[in-house]
Amino acid sequence: MTLEEAKLARSKKVNKVEKVKDLKNPTEAFNAIEKYAKEGYDSIPDEDKKYFLKCFGIYDKDGLTPKQFMMRVRISGGHLNAAQAKTLGNIAKNYGQDYIDITTRAQVEFRYLNIEDMPAILQELKDAGLNAYQTGVDNFRNIVTDPLDKFGFDNILPSFALLQKIQEKFLFNPEWISTLPRKFNTAVTGSMANRCNVFGHDCCFVLAQKDGYYGYNLYLGGRVGMIAKNADMFLASESEVLLAYDALIEIFKKYGFRDNRNKNRLHFLIDAVGMQTITAAIRENAGVDFASAGDTLTTTNAHDTQHGKVQLKDGTFAIQVVVPSGIFSGTALLRVAELSEAFGNGELRFSVEQNLYILGVKETQTLLENDFFQEYKNVNSPYFNNLIACAGTEHCSFGVIENKRDAISMSEYLTNAVPLESGRVRLYWSACVKGCGTHEIADIGFEGCKAKVNGKTEDGVHITLGGKIVSEGQNGYTVIKSAPLQFARYYVESIVLEYKKLRNPQESFEQFNERVLLSYSSAYIGFYMKLQAYLRSKDINIELNINAIQKTGKNEEFELFELGRKLYYQFTKQEPYTAYVRFTNENKREKLIDVRKINPDIDENIANMLFKMLESEEKRAVVFSELTEFIAL
């Protein structure tokens, strides 16, 4: 009843896409592809270009590359063999200008495809055991899992076979093609390390233990900007997972909202009725009183990316190939396939961080001496090893910034400006608010936007810090909004310099954030990043660390005064006032000595800023946004 009431409350209208769905059965569009190939691009009906062909991974990109298409290929769990990799490589070379994108769902996208070639492409995929079915719009997207599933030492429950059983429910099944209210993302992992962003999906099956038994805890409602929540349900076997999944997707199909597409994901249904209602409905639909949650075991980071290789259970190694921003080529994938056959066991894996692994390698050094690794490194700098960037304006109509090359440019700059011999810094880039680059869970995240510089609009980014993929995951917090892209690198340089100076041995940025940054407000951190960028631009050298101020319980007004004190001392070698009570001067009648009288050479903007930070209590600034004009680049 609760689900029905929630649905009725959101059923006063349906969105335009739902009306398009009523025009035809999606398979009609798929079956017409040969006809369209013969008759040409202009013969394709508008509704097929805009919606129905997307059900089969075929995206019209006429606005970006005239009369051409993008195709998204389903690579279940990111698992493929050398023969399949060769098929993908040849398709890119023969039909798609030798271009491949590796995506954040561990699959591939071709671009620059012509409708005339589509039947041949689809047949070549089918012959290789691959497909593009249901990889777009309101369908079940590619299911992700640990790329080292079964082979990794930390893998407790091999889960790829379970993944295949899960997708048997919907893949190629007309009852599930374009019948969901919105897209549905699924993840499953039986490993201790989180190699697949397992908490960031609509439905997540996560390694757990209860009463001595291994199984999966269920997490639900993840989406862009939202980590999935623990559903308090332990699934003790593959059969229980399948029963729970079947019950859940039937609930979403029947009761999911179909009005506002921005609020139609599973998360919003859960938000409307509560998690307990959803889990009660799952138990009722499945006919099983599933146990309450056990202890979640997928709680650690994978360190493979820092070492470039990881030993597998059989004594061989998985060798990483770092692919900056996921920009790859058919030629490169063919080379990887050949190397996999020559040095490995013929198995390859894509990762959600847009890299790939060659599995089963015995002679690791011999493989790494191959000239292929001159272009695509086995271990890059920490700013590249975990880099993610979604498509951006060159390939996506939603993109606000170019993104992929912006991400590469940022990482190149940081590699030179703040070299790190070791460390882990996850830089994730999304070209727009849709968040396909999963920026919200990054150590340092970037969301494309527009920014103003001297009254003119140009590319910018919102900058976030502190996303987590360990434990149960956590979204980051915004430190700088609408940073002009031309200056963003200098702001980020400020925070990674702090990481380099202050981190403990072997400490990741994620751990550094927990230990240091979370003691301060996001406003202080963002201001500090801008301040240090300004000081460097003016060649002003002072000794100041981000943790130099006292902890104030994240009280921005107190942080501001404390920072002013520290800066005043750096420029004058004396305190601005003689005594303090908490975070202000004790004697209210004591006048602040103009910093220029003590240090005549001080930068004028800094002098004015310090006065604003430290003048009499009733006049001084109380939030950092009052001071940003003084440190603008």
N, C-alpha and C positions, 0 to 999 in steps of 0.2 A: 504493500500500500504506500509506503514512504517513497519508493522508487517511482511508482505510478504518479503520485502527486507531484513529485519533482519534475517529471517529464511533462505533465500537463501544464505546469506553471511556465515552462519554457517552450510551449508548442503553439503559441499564439501566431507565430509566423515561422517560415522556414527560409533559410538563406538561398541565394541564387544558385549555388552549386547543387543543392538538393533538387531544385527545379530542373536543372540540366540533366541530372541522373535519371529523371523520369522520361527523358526523350527516347532512350533506347537501352537495350542490353549492351553492356560494354564489349562483349565478345563480337558483336556485329562490327565494331570498329576494327578489332584485331583481324577478323576474317576478311576485311576489305583492304588490308595492306597491299596485297598483290595487285589489286585493281588500282589502288592509288599509285603504286610504283609504275604501272604501265601508263596511266593517264597524267601523272605529274602532280606536283605540289598543289597547283591551283584547283585540282579536283577534290581535294580533301575538305569535307564540311567543317565549318567553323567550330562546332561543338566537339568534333574529334580532335582538332588541333588544340583546343583550349582545355579539354578534359579527358575524353575517353581513351585516347592513345597513351595518356600518362598512366593509366591503369596498367599498362604493359611496359612502362619504363621509357616511353618515347615522348620526348618533350620538344614541342615546337619552339625554336629559337629564332624565328624570323626577325624579331626586333633587334637582335644582336648580330646574327649571321644569316643574312637573307636566304629564306627558303630551305634552311637546314635545321637539323635536329640534334639534340643531346639524347643519349641512351644511357640509362642506369642499369647495370647488370647485377643481379643478385649473386653474391658470393657468400653462401651460408656460413656464418661464423668466421668469415674471412679465410676459410680453408679451401685450398685448391691444389691441384697437382701440376707438374711441369707441362704435361700435354695441354691442360686447360689454359695455362698461362701462355703457351705458344699460340693457342687460338685467339686469345684476347690481344696479344701482341700483333698478330697478323691482321686482325680486324682493324685495329688502330692504324696500322701502316697502309692497308689497302683502301680503307674507306674514310678514315677520320683524321687525315693530316698528321698521322703518327702521334696523336695527342691522347694522353690518359690522365685522369684525375683519380687518385686514391681518396676515398671519402672517409668521413668520421663514423660510418657504419661498416667499415672494413670491406667495402665493395669498390667497384670501378665505374667511372663514367667516361663514355666516348663523346666526342663533340665533332662538329662539322660534317654530320652525316646527311646524305641525300635520301629522299624517299625512294628513289629508283633503286638504291642498293639495299633497302631494308629487308626484303625477303631473303636475300643471300646472307645477310648478317644474322638474321634470326635462325636460319637453318644451320649456319656454322656454329652458333651457340648451342643449339639443340644437339647437334652431333657430338659436342664436347661435354654434354651433360650440364650445360649452363642455361640460364634464361634471364629475361628481364621482367617477368611476370610480377605484377602487383608491387612494383617498387616506387610507385608514385601515388599521389592524391590519397583518397580515403581507403587505404588498404593496410595490410600487415607488412611493415617494412622489414628489411633484412634483419634477422635475429643475430645478435652478437654473442660471442663467448670468448673465453681465454684462447689466444692464438697458440698457446703451448698446451692446450687441453690434451690430456692423456700422457703427454711426453714430459711435462715439467715436474720437477721434484716436489713442488708445492701443490700439485694437483691431487686432491683427495678423491673426488668423484668425477671421472671422465664424463663430460656432459654433451659432447657433440652428437652422439647417437640420440640423446634425449631431444636436443635441438631439432634434429631431423624429424622425430616423431611429432613434435609440437607443430612444425610447419606442414606436416601431412594433412592436418586438419583443414587448412585454408588454401594452400598453394594449388593452383589450377582448378580450384573448386568454385563453380559459378555462384554458389550460395554466398561466397565470401568475397567476390570481386566487386569492389565499390559499394558494398552494402553497409559499411561502418559509418558512423557520424563524422569521424575524422581519422587521421592516420593513427596507427597503433604500433608502438615500438616495444620490443621484447628483448631481454637479456637473460642469460643463464650462465652461471659459473660455478664450478666445483673446486676452485683453487683458493689458496690462502691470500694470494696477491691479487689486487684488482687491476687486471690488464685490459679490461673492456668497459671502463666507466659503468659498472654494473648498476649503480644506484640512480642513473639518469634516464630511466625509461618508464613507459606507462606500466609495464609489468616486469618485475625483476625476481628471478629465482637465484638466491644467494646461498652459498655453502654455509651450513649450520650444523650444530650438534645438539641433540636432546636425549637425555637419559642414556647416554653412551652410544646412540645411533647417529650416523651421518645422514643428512638430508638437505633440504633447502628451506630457508625462511623466505616468505613472500613479502615483497615490498611493492607498493602500488602508487601511481599518480605522478611519476616523474615527468618532466617536460622541460622546455627551455626556461631557465630561471627558477626551476623548482626541483629539488631532490625528492625522490620517491620516499614515502613514509612506510614504516614497519606496519604490516597488516596483522601482526600477532598471529601468524599461522605457520606451522611447521609441516612440511610435506615430506614424508618419510621414505618415499619410493618414487620411481618414475611414473608408476600408474597413478599415484596421488597427484603428482604434478600435472599430468595430462587431464585428470578429472577436474582439478581446480581451474586449469586454463580454459578448458571447454566451458565450464560454468561461467567464468568471468567474461569471456568474449561474447557469450550469449546475452549476458546482462548488459554489456556495453552496447551491443547491437540493438537491443530492444529498448533500453531506457536512456541511452546517451542522447545528449541535446543536439538539435539540428537547426538551431536558429542562428546565433552569432558564432561564426566559424572561429573567431579568436578565443572563444570560451566553450569549445565543444570537445576538448580532449577529456580523457578519463578523469584527470585531476579535478575538473569542474563538477563532474557528477559526484565524486567522492566528497568534494567540498560542500555540495548541496545537501547530501543525505547523511554524511558521516561515514567513517571507515567501518564502524561496527555494523552498520546497515549493509554495506557492500559485502563484508566477510560473512555475515549471516546469510545473505542471499547466495553467496558462493557455496556455503555448506549445504544449504537447502537444495540448490540446483544440482549439485554433485551427488547428493544423497550420502554424504560422508561428514561426520563430525570431526574435521581435521583438528589435530592438536594445536595448542597455543605455541607461540614461537619458541625456538631454542636459542642457543648462543650463536650469534653470527660470527663466522670465522674468516670471512673475506675482509680483513681489516688492515692490510699492509700495502705499501707501495711495492711495485716491481722495480728492481734495480738493474734489469737487463739493459735498459737504454744507456746507462752510464758506462757499462762495461763492453757493450757491443756484442756480447755473446753470453750464453748461459748453458751450463751443462744439463743434459737431459738424462732421464732415468736409465737409458740404455748405454750411457757413457759417451754418446756423441754430443754435438753442440748445435744449438740454434744460433745462427749468425744474423745479426741485424743489418738491414740496409736502411740508412736514413734518407728519406725523400722529402726535402724541404717543401712545406706547404702542400705536399701530396702531388706536386706537378711531376708527372712521369711521362713516359713515351712507350709506344709499342716496341720500338727497337730496344729500349732498356729492359722491358719485360721479357723479351725474347732472350736477351743475354742472361737475365736472372734464371730463366728456365733452363738454359744450357748449363749454367754453373750448378744449379740444383741437381741436374742429372750427373754431372761430372764429379761433384764433390759431396753431394748430399744424398738423401733418399728419395729425391724427386717430389718432395712435399714443400709447399710454400704457404706462408700465412700473411695476410694483410692485418694491420692493427688499426685500432680506432684513432691512433695518433698519426695516421697516414704514412706509416713506415711499413716495412715488411721483414719477414724472417725467412731464411733458408734453413731447413731442418735437416737433421741427420748427418751433419758434417763431422768427419773424423780428422782430416788434415786441415785444421783451421788456418794455420799460418800460410800454407800453400794457397788456399783459397783467397785469403786477404791480400796476397801479393799480386793478385790479378789486377790488371789495369782498370777494370770496371770500378774498383773502389777508389780510383783517383777522382772520379766524377761524383759517385754516390758513396759517401763515407760510411764506414762501419761504426765509428764513433766520431761524432762531430763535436762542436762546442756545446756546453750545456744550454745554450740559447737555441740550438737547432734540434737536439736529440728528442725533445718532447714538444716540438712546434706543431700547432694545428692552425689551419686557415681554410675557411670555406670559400666558395667560388668567387664572390665579389662581382664588380660591375662588368668585367669582361665577359662573364659567362652567365650571370644571373640578373634578371630584371629587377629583383628586389634589392640588390646590392646598393649601398650608399657610397662605399669606397672601393678602390680596386682590390685591396685586401691581401691577396696571395703574395704579390711582389712587395707590398707594403710590409708584410710580416717578415719576408726574407731580408729586406733592407734593414729593418729594425734589428734582426738577429745578427746580421753582418756588422752593423755599427757597434752593438754591445760586445760582440766577440773581440773587436779591436779596442774599444774604449775601456772595457772592464773584463780583461781576460781572466777566466777561471780554469784552473787545472783540473778541478773536479767540482761536483755539485749537481744539483737537480733544480732546474727552473722551468716550469711548464708555462709557455707562452701560447695562449689560445686566442685566435682572432675570429670574430664574427663580423661580416660586412654590413649587417643591419640588425635591427632589434629582434628579428626572428631567431637569431642565436645559433645558427647551424654549426658554428665553430666552437660551440660549448664553452664560450668565454666565461660563463658564470661560475664554472668549477676550476678555473685556471689559478695557478699561483699569481700570474699577472695576466689579466684578461683585457681584451680590447673589443669594443662594440662600435662599429662604424656610425658616424653621424656627420653633421655639418657644423662648422665652427666659424667664428668671425675673427678676422685679422684686419685691423685698420678699416673697419666698416665693410670689408669684402668677405663674401662667403667662400669657404674652401673646405677641403676634406678634413675631418677630425675624428677623434675617438673618445668615448668614455672609457676611463681606465679603472679597472677593479683589481683588488688584491685579495688573497686569502681563501680562494676556493679550495676544497678538499675532495679527494677521492678515497681517502682512507676512512676507517671506522664505518660510519654510515653516510659519509659524504657531507658536504656543506657548501652552500653558495658563497661567493665572495662578496665584498663590500666595495662600493664605489668611493674612490679617493679623489678623482678629478673628472669633472664632466666637461664635455665639449673641448677637449684639448686639441688645438690645431695639430694636424699630423706632422707638420714640419718641426714642431717643438716636442712632440710626444717622446721621441727618443731621448731627449735630454732629461725629461722628468723621470723616465724609467731608469736611465743611467744613475740618477740620484739614489733610487731605492736599491738597485743591485750593488752599488758601491757600499751601502750600509750592510747588505748581506755579506759582501766580501770581507769587510772590516770586522764585523761583529759575530759572524757565525761560529759555531763550535765545529770541531773536526767532524767531517762526514755529514754535517747537518744540511738537509734539504731546505729549499726556500719555504716549503710548507711547514717544516718544523721551526724555522726561524720566525715565521709569522706567528706561530703559536707562542713561542717563548718571548719574543720581543714586541712585535707590532701590535698584538691584540691588547696590550696594556694602554694603548693610546686611541684617541678618537680618529675616525677616518678623516675629519677635517684637518687635524694636525698633520697627519701623515701626508695628505695631498699638498698642504701648504709647504711642508718641509721639502718635498720633492721639487716644488717650484722654486723655493728659496735657494736650494743648493744649485739648481740649474742656473739661476740668475747670478749667483756668486761666481760660478765657474766662467760664465760668459764675460764677467768683468775682471777675471783673474784676481779675485779676492780670496785669499787663502786664510782660513781660520780653522781652529781645531774644534769641531762640533760633530757629535754623533746624534743619531735620532733618539737614542735613549738617555741623552744627557739631562733632560728635564725630569723632575720628580713625577711619579705617578699620581695622578689627581682623580682617579676614578672616571677618566674620560670626560672631565668637565672642561669644555672648550675654553671658557673664559679664563680658567686657572692655567690651562696649558699655554694659552697665549701669553699671559703675564710671565710665566716661568721661562718660556722661550725668549721673551724680551730681555729678561734678566741675564740669561746666558749669553745672548748676543751682545748686550751692552758691555758685559765684562770682557768678551773677546776683543772688542774694539777699543776698550779703555783701560783694561786691567784693574778696574775698580767696580764696586757694586753701585747700582743707581740710587739705592737708598741705604740707610744705616741699619735698619731693622725691619723685620717682617712678621706679620701674623698670618698664619696659613699661606695664602698666595697673594698677598698684597702688602703694601708698605704699612708699617705700624703707626708712624707719625703722619697723620693726614695733612699736616701743614707743611711738611718738608717738600721743598721744591726739587724737581728733577733738573739736574745740571745738563744743559744742552751738550750732547755728545760731540758736537763740532768744536766746542771749547777745549775739549781734552784731546780730540783727534781731528785736527783741521783737514786732513786728507781723506776723511771718510766719504764714501759714495753718498751723494745727496739723497738718493732714493732710500737708502738704508737709514740714513739719519732721520729722515721724515717718518719712516716706518717705525723706528725705535721710539720716537716721541709719541706716536699714536698708540704704541703698545704699552708705554710706561707712564704716561702723564697722569694727572690726578684721576682718582677712581671714577668720578662721575662723568669724565670726558673720554676716557680711554676706550679703545676698541674691545669688544667682548666676543666677537666671532672672527675667524680668520678671513672670511670673505671680504671684510672691510679693509684688508691689507694687500690684497692681490695686485692692485694697481701699481704698487711700489716695486713689484718684482716681475713685472711683465717682460717677456723676452721680445 
